[in-house]
Amino acid sequence: MSSHVRILGIAGSLRRGSYNKAALRAAKLLVPQNSEIDLFQLDDIPMFNEDEENSPPSSVLALKNRIRRADALLIVTPEYNYSIPGVLKNAIDWACRPYGESAWSGKAAAIMGASLGAIGTARAQHHLRQILVALNLFTVNQPEIAIADAAHRFDENGKLIHEPTKQLIQELLKNLVDWTRRISPAVALKATGVNSYDLTSSDHAGGSR
C-alpha cells in the first residue's frame, strides 16, 4: 500500500477573491488517493527583519512548523512585474532563516499560477523555480500550469470550471505525489509505520544579509 503524502499548499496572494487562492482550493479537491493538501494563509506573516530571525513571531514559527510537517509543497503564485509577489518572497525568506535552519530544504515541490492575462504567470513561475533551487527544493517540471484568462476559467464564486485545467492540475498532483514517494525519506519511513519530520538536510539559504 502506498504511503500517505501530506502536501502543504501556499498561495502567494492576500486578496480575498484571488484566482490563485481559488486554484489552490481546486487543487485540494483534485489530489490523488492517499494524499491531502493542507492550506496555509500568509496574511499574518510580518515583513522579514533579520534582527528577529532568532526569535521570530508566532505566525512565522507556525509557517515553519507546517512546512516541516509536510512531505511536499504546492506553491501557487500570481505575477507582478515579471516576478513573484512580495508577500510570497517574504514568507520564503522567513522560513529559510536563520542560516542552517531552513524549513524548506530537501522537499518535493510543484508550482502553478493564474492571471487575467494571456501569459498566466509563466514569467513569475520561471523566477520562482530559480528561487526554489536556492532553497534546495526539488520541483516537478511537468506539466507546467499557467492558468491564463482566469476570469473565464473560474465562476463568480471562485470555482474552477475549466475541465482541461482540472485535468492538468490532477496530472501535476499525481506527478508530485509520485515524485515525493521517490525522494522523501520521511515518506519512506511512514511506509514502514514510522513517522519522522525532523530529518536533517543541508541548507542553501545563504549567509547573513
Residue pairs with C-beta under 8 A, 6 or more apart in sequence:
1 34
2 34
2 181
2 191
3 34
3 181
3 187
3 188
3 190
3 191
4 34
4 35
4 36
4 190
5 34
5 35
5 36
5 71
5 72
5 177
5 180
5 181
5 187
6 35
6 36
6 38
6 69
6 70
6 71
6 72
7 31
7 35
7 36
7 37
7 38
7 70
7 71
7 72
7 73
7 74
7 173
7 176
7 177
7 180
8 37
8 38
8 39
8 40
8 66
8 67
8 69
8 70
8 72
8 73
8 74
9 24
9 27
9 28
9 37
9 38
9 39
9 40
9 73
9 74
9 75
9 76
10 24
10 39
10 40
10 42
10 73
10 74
10 75
10 76
10 88
10 91
11 18
11 20
11 21
11 23
11 24
11 39
11 41
11 42
11 75
11 76
11 77
12 20
12 42
12 75
12 76
12 77
12 78
12 84
12 85
12 87
12 88
12 91
13 20
13 21
13 78
13 85
13 87
14 42
14 43
14 87
15 21
17 158
18 78
19 78
19 114
19 115
19 116
19 147
19 150
19 151
19 153
19 154
19 158
20 76
20 77
20 78
20 113
20 114
21 76
21 158
22 114
22 154
22 158
22 159
22 160
23 76
23 112
23 113
23 114
23 147
23 160
23 169
24 37
24 39
24 74
24 76
25 39
25 158
26 159
26 160
26 166
26 169
27 37
27 74
27 76
27 112
27 169
27 173
28 37
28 39
30 166
30 169
30 170
30 173
31 37
31 173
31 177
32 170
32 173
32 174
32 177
35 173
35 177
37 74
38 66
38 70
40 63
40 66
42 63
42 87
42 88
42 90
42 91
44 59
45 57
45 59
45 60
45 63
45 87
45 90
45 91
45 94
46 57
46 59
46 60
47 90
48 90
48 93
48 94
48 97
50 97
50 208
50 209
53 94
53 97
53 98
54 98
56 64
56 94
56 97
60 94
60 95
63 91
63 94
63 95
63 103
64 94
64 95
64 103
65 103
67 73
67 95
67 103
67 104
67 107
68 103
68 197
68 198
69 197
70 107
71 107
71 108
71 180
71 184
71 186
71 187
72 107
72 108
72 109
72 110
72 176
72 177
72 179
72 180
72 184
73 104
73 107
73 108
73 109
73 110
73 137
74 109
74 110
74 111
74 112
74 173
74 176
75 88
75 109
75 110
75 111
75 128
76 111
76 112
76 113
76 114
77 84
77 85
77 88
77 111
77 112
77 113
77 121
77 124
77 125
77 128
78 84
78 85
78 113
78 114
78 115
78 121
78 124
79 113
79 115
79 119
79 121
79 122
79 123
79 124
79 125
80 86
80 124
82 123
82 124
82 127
83 123
83 124
83 127
84 124
84 127
84 128
84 131
88 128
89 131
92 104
92 131
92 135
95 102
95 103
95 104
96 102
96 103
96 104
96 105
96 135
96 203
96 205
97 205
99 203
99 205
99 206
99 207
99 208
100 203
100 205
101 203
102 135
102 136
102 203
102 204
102 205
104 132
104 135
104 136
104 137
104 205
105 135
105 136
105 137
105 201
105 202
105 203
105 204
105 205
106 136
106 137
106 138
106 199
106 201
106 202
107 137
107 138
107 184
108 137
108 138
108 139
108 140
108 176
108 179
108 180
108 183
108 184
109 132
109 137
109 138
109 139
109 140
109 176
110 139
110 140
110 172
110 173
110 175
110 176
111 125
111 128
111 129
111 132
111 139
112 121
112 125
112 144
112 145
112 146
112 147
112 169
112 172
113 120
113 121
113 124
113 125
113 145
113 146
113 147
114 120
114 121
114 146
114 147
114 150
114 153
114 154
115 121
115 146
115 147
115 148
115 150
116 149
116 150
116 151
117 148
117 149
118 148
118 149
119 146
119 148
120 146
120 147
120 148
120 149
120 150
121 146
121 147
122 144
122 146
125 144
125 146
129 139
132 139
134 204
134 205
134 206
135 204
135 205
136 201
136 202
136 203
136 204
138 179
138 183
140 172
140 175
140 176
140 179
142 175
143 168
143 171
143 172
143 175
145 165
145 168
145 169
145 172
147 153
147 162
147 165
152 162
153 160
153 161
153 162
153 165
154 160
154 161
154 162
155 161
160 166
160 169
180 187
181 187
181 188
181 191
185 199
186 195
186 196
186 197
186 199
189 195
189 196
